[in-house]
Amino acid sequence: MTATFKDHFSSHAAGYAKHRPTYPVALVDFLARVAPGRELALDCGCGTGQLSVLLAGRFDRVVATDASQQQLENATLAPQIEYRCAPAEQSGLRTAALI
């Protein structure tokens, strides 16, 4: 994690997971429609995984990153989702995988 990451959410991760609204299904449908493929989705700044879970219903695999380990510890688990503690710019995916 970079020294410049300002962590505003870790101390409230459980409440964030419980009270954060979910995303509209229309957004997930749109993302799946415009994606170049359905093999992989990257969810940067995933928080506790609200969007990651929805993406897992449309993509074979979801890599979900967040710089807050506490947020990830409160994330909803699913077989297709791999959570990684990392800032958005350090997903661990090859650049070609992001195109």
N, C-alpha and C positions, 0 to 999 in steps of 0.2 A: 504494500500500500504506500502511496506517495505521502510525503510529509505535508502536502498542501490540502489533503482531504479534510474538510471540516465536517465532522460527524454530528449531525443534528438529530439522528433518529435512534441510535443504539440504546439510549436510556429509556426509550419509549417503544421498543420493538414489539413487545407483546400487545400493547394497546393499538399500535399501528396495524398489526395483523388482524386484530379483532374488529376494528372500526373503519378501516379504509374501504371506501366503496369499490366495487368491482368495475371492470371495463365493459362497455356495451358489446354485445355479440357482433353488431354491425362492424365495429372496428376490427375485430379478429377476422371476420369474413373478408373485409377489405384487404387486410395484410396478407392473408392467404392467397387472395386473388392476384395481387400485384407482385408477389414474391416470385423470383425466377425458378423456384423449385419448392418441393415440400419435404426435402430431406432434413433440413436444418434451419432453425430459427435462433437468433441471438437476441436475448432480452437484457439489455444493459441497464443497470440501475434498477434491478428487479424488485428491490425491497423484500417483501415477504412472499412474492411469487404470484400475486393475483393475476397478472397478465400471462405469466409463464404457464400457469395451469390451463388457461384458455388456449394458448398457443399449442400446448401439447395435444389438444384435441384435433388440431389441423396439420401438425408437422410430425414427422417421424421422431425427431430429436430436438430438444430445446436446451441450449446452453444459457443459463441465467446467471448474470454476474451482479454483485453488489459489493461495495467497499466496506460494508458493515457486516461483520460476522454475526452480530446479534440479530440483525434483520434476517439473515439466512437461517439462523437457528429457529426462527419462528415461521419459516416458509412451509408451504404445503408441499408434501412430497408426492411425486408421481414417477413411475418407471421411466418415462421418456425425458425427464428433466434432470439435468446435471447442474447443480448449483456450485458456483465458484466465488470465493471471496477475492475480488479484484476490482479495481476501477474500470470504467468502461473501455478505456484505451488499452487495457491489458487483459483481454478476454482469454488469451491462451490459444486462440484459433489462428490457423494460418490465414494470411491475407487472402489467398485465393478462395478460401471457404466463405469469406465475407462478400464476395462479388455475386 
